[in-house]
Amino acid sequence: MQFKIHHFDKTSNARSGTIITDHGNIDTPIFMPVGTAGTVKAIHNKDLHEQVKAEIILGNTYHLYLRPGLEILRKAGGLHKFNAWDKPILTDSGGYQVYSLAHRRKMKEDGVVFQSHIDGSRHMFSPEGVMDIQRVIGGDIIMAFDECTPYPCDYNYAKESMELTHRWLKRCCDHFDNTTGHYGYNQTLFPIVQGSTYKDLREKSAAFIAAQNRDGNAIGGLSVGEPAEMMYEMTDLVCSVLPKDKPRYLMGVGTPVNILESISLGIDMFDCVMPTRNARNGMIFTSEGILNMRNKKWEKDFSPIDPAGQTFADTMYSKAYLRHLFVANEMLASIIATMHNLSFYMWLVKQAREQIKLDNFAAWKNQMVAKLSARL
């Protein structure tokens, strides 16, 4: 994997660049739609390609390991062939899912023993095992195994967890470097900065991660309930330590405002279930603010979903029609809403890249942030 930086914005710490992988190039800053179980929910791959213009999607190690399972993925030739996605894929490590299964897992030095949410069967994730699993899944970018601490989090627990994550990282790196992929293309490993919301821990973790000299770095353990300003403070601190010549990935973030604010701090990559999950519940993100499509106020509004008319869905459907679909519980409602939200997110990061090239990112970001949180 290579990372080429094209431009540093003169008005912020934002930058634009390109990540080069064996499955194609990724323009940054970029948003990555989440395909938890091998598919981005409520949208066809053809539309991800042609309408949303997604450049990379995510696969979830925990869910894919449990179902369909490694044997099927291996026989299929990896996730790219299994789900017919020929662009880059990033796979998470399963660490966040283990964090979310606190009542079903047991942490220890070797790894994590957990119960499947599907049938209650017991499994273990170790740093080495997670590397092997992600080799089989076949992501272009794979994540180190880590523990994601909750918020709020006791300092001593955060420190012990961070140190465990660092020990696991060394094992991940050693095992990754001594194994090869299964499908004839290169994979790269990203370590993850932890440390909760404690400045000294975040700074120490960022320095440790930077010292591993991998091709890219991630920031985890944020957007788990802490105030947004605290998330930005931690992100800013970590970005000041991580190398400038490597892509920086802020995991699990977030709202359109979160994304723009984090781009201004130097983040290059984002993922979040928000645009797809919220779409299925009728929440629509637009260039003018947020719509609840179930509201009666849209019943007779025949204007486009987004007045800027930036997405495929906007050129075909009105607010009134989309509201009708949601009220009637039609499946098409989720499909249109998902396509719209993902298209909007991709439009937003594309606009960000263009404003960075113009050295106008800060002014544009401030103008957009003022609108994006409004409830219309």
Secondary structure in CASP SS format (residue, H / E / C, confidence):
PFRMAT SS
TARGET T0000
AUTHOR 0000-0000-0000
METHOD secondary structure of the structure
MODEL  1
M C 1.00
Q E 1.00
F E 1.00
K E 1.00
I E 1.00
H E 1.00
H E 1.00
F E 1.00
D C 1.00
K C 1.00
T C 1.00
S C 1.00
N C 1.00
A C 1.00
R E 1.00
S E 1.00
G E 1.00
T E 1.00
I E 1.00
I E 1.00
T E 1.00
D C 1.00
H C 1.00
G E 1.00
N E 1.00
I E 1.00
D E 1.00
T E 1.00
P C 1.00
I E 1.00
F E 1.00
M E 1.00
P C 1.00
V E 1.00
G E 1.00
T C 1.00
A C 1.00
G C 1.00
T C 1.00
V C 1.00
K C 1.00
A C 1.00
I C 1.00
H C 1.00
N H 1.00
K H 1.00
D H 1.00
L H 1.00
H H 1.00
E H 1.00
Q H 1.00
V H 1.00
K C 1.00
A C 1.00
E C 1.00
I C 1.00
I E 1.00
L E 1.00
G E 1.00
N C 1.00
T H 1.00
Y H 1.00
H H 1.00
L H 1.00
Y H 1.00
L H 1.00
R C 1.00
P C 1.00
G C 1.00
L H 1.00
E H 1.00
I H 1.00
L H 1.00
R H 1.00
K H 1.00
A H 1.00
G C 1.00
G C 1.00
L H 1.00
H H 1.00
K H 1.00
F H 1.00
N C 1.00
A C 1.00
W C 1.00
D C 1.00
K C 1.00
P C 1.00
I E 1.00
L E 1.00
T E 1.00
D C 1.00
S C 1.00
G C 1.00
G H 1.00
Y H 1.00
Q H 1.00
V H 1.00
Y H 1.00
S H 1.00
L C 1.00
A H 1.00
H H 1.00
R H 1.00
R E 1.00
K E 1.00
M E 1.00
K E 1.00
E C 1.00
D C 1.00
G E 1.00
V E 1.00
V E 1.00
F E 1.00
Q E 1.00
S C 1.00
H C 1.00
I C 1.00
D C 1.00
G C 1.00
S C 1.00
R E 1.00
H E 1.00
M E 1.00
F E 1.00
S C 1.00
P H 1.00
E H 1.00
G H 1.00
V H 1.00
M H 1.00
D H 1.00
I H 1.00
Q H 1.00
R H 1.00
V H 1.00
I H 1.00
G C 1.00
G C 1.00
D C 1.00
I E 1.00
I E 1.00
M E 1.00
A C 1.00
F C 1.00
D C 1.00
E C 1.00
C C 1.00
T C 1.00
P C 1.00
Y C 1.00
P C 1.00
C C 1.00
D C 1.00
Y H 1.00
N H 1.00
Y H 1.00
A H 1.00
K H 1.00
E H 1.00
S H 1.00
M H 1.00
E H 1.00
L H 1.00
T H 1.00
H H 1.00
R H 1.00
W H 1.00
L H 1.00
K H 1.00
R H 1.00
C H 1.00
C H 1.00
D H 1.00
H H 1.00
F H 1.00
D H 1.00
N C 1.00
T C 1.00
T C 1.00
G C 1.00
H C 1.00
Y C 1.00
G C 1.00
Y C 1.00
N C 1.00
Q C 1.00
T E 1.00
L E 1.00
F E 1.00
P C 1.00
I E 1.00
V E 1.00
Q C 1.00
G C 1.00
S C 1.00
T C 1.00
Y C 1.00
K H 1.00
D H 1.00
L H 1.00
R H 1.00
E H 1.00
K H 1.00
S H 1.00
A H 1.00
A H 1.00
F H 1.00
I H 1.00
A H 1.00
A H 1.00
Q C 1.00
N C 1.00
R C 1.00
D C 1.00
G C 1.00
N E 1.00
A E 1.00
I E 1.00
G C 1.00
G C 1.00
L C 1.00
S C 1.00
V C 1.00
G C 1.00
E C 1.00
P C 1.00
A H 1.00
E H 1.00
M H 1.00
M H 1.00
Y H 1.00
E H 1.00
M H 1.00
T H 1.00
D H 1.00
L H 1.00
V H 1.00
C H 1.00
S H 1.00
V H 1.00
L C 1.00
P C 1.00
K C 1.00
D C 1.00
K C 1.00
P C 1.00
R E 1.00
Y E 1.00
L E 1.00
M C 1.00
G C 1.00
V C 1.00
G C 1.00
T C 1.00
P H 1.00
V H 1.00
N H 1.00
I H 1.00
L H 1.00
E H 1.00
S H 1.00
I H 1.00
S C 1.00
L C 1.00
G C 1.00
I C 1.00
D C 1.00
M E 1.00
F E 1.00
D E 1.00
C C 1.00
V C 1.00
M H 1.00
P H 1.00
T H 1.00
R H 1.00
N H 1.00
A H 1.00
R H 1.00
N C 1.00
G C 1.00
M E 1.00
I E 1.00
F E 1.00
T E 1.00
S C 1.00
E C 1.00
G E 1.00
I E 1.00
L E 1.00
N E 1.00
M C 1.00
R C 1.00
N C 1.00
K H 1.00
K H 1.00
W H 1.00
E C 1.00
K C 1.00
D C 1.00
F C 1.00
S C 1.00
P E 1.00
I C 1.00
D C 1.00
P C 1.00
A C 1.00
G C 1.00
Q C 1.00
T C 1.00
F H 1.00
A H 1.00
D H 1.00
T H 1.00
M H 1.00
Y C 1.00
S E 1.00
K H 1.00
A H 1.00
Y H 1.00
L H 1.00
R H 1.00
H H 1.00
L H 1.00
F H 1.00
V H 1.00
A C 1.00
N C 1.00
E C 1.00
M H 1.00
L H 1.00
A H 1.00
S H 1.00
I H 1.00
I H 1.00
A H 1.00
T H 1.00
M H 1.00
H H 1.00
N H 1.00
L H 1.00
S H 1.00
F H 1.00
Y H 1.00
M H 1.00
W H 1.00
L H 1.00
V H 1.00
K H 1.00
Q H 1.00
A H 1.00
R H 1.00
E H 1.00
Q H 1.00
I H 1.00
K H 1.00
L C 1.00
D C 1.00
N C 1.00
F H 1.00
A H 1.00
A H 1.00
W H 1.00
K H 1.00
N H 1.00
Q H 1.00
M H 1.00
V H 1.00
A H 1.00
K H 1.00
L H 1.00
S C 1.00
A C 1.00
R E 1.00
L C 1.00
END
